[in-house]
Amino acid sequence: MQKTKSFKKHVPATKAVSKPLVTDKKNIFFILIITALAFCLYAPALNYKFTNDDDTALIKDNYTFYKSPSAVKKIFTQSVFQTNFKSGDRFYRPVLMLSFLTDTRIAGKQYWFFI
């Protein structure tokens, strides 16, 4: 008796096609409601000024530093508090300082931009 080989046809698996969340009208409405609620909750913060926390020491008091052309070079050689590293200051944060520099050059002294 001869054995016959059985070959199974390769049938590609079908993928379930799902609609993106945004196309459903219920989901769009829900997303708009959540966005509006979040905006209403945080809108008062747009009128706030800097606090007496780090905002004053890191941004407001250093406004002229961030506006100067040499600030980009100094950011990579100084700490956040504008001291050299020989003083024992361990607050080397060049990305944070670049962020402050960019924000200051774009918005100036507009407090709402730093939120």
Buried (B, 14 or more C-beta within 10 A) or exposed (E): EEEEEEEEEEEEEEEEEEEEEEEEEEEEEEEEEEEEEEEEEEEEEEEEEBEEEEBEBBBBEBEEBBEEEEBEEEBEEBBBBBEEEEEEBEBBBBEEBBEBBEBBEEEEEEBEEBE
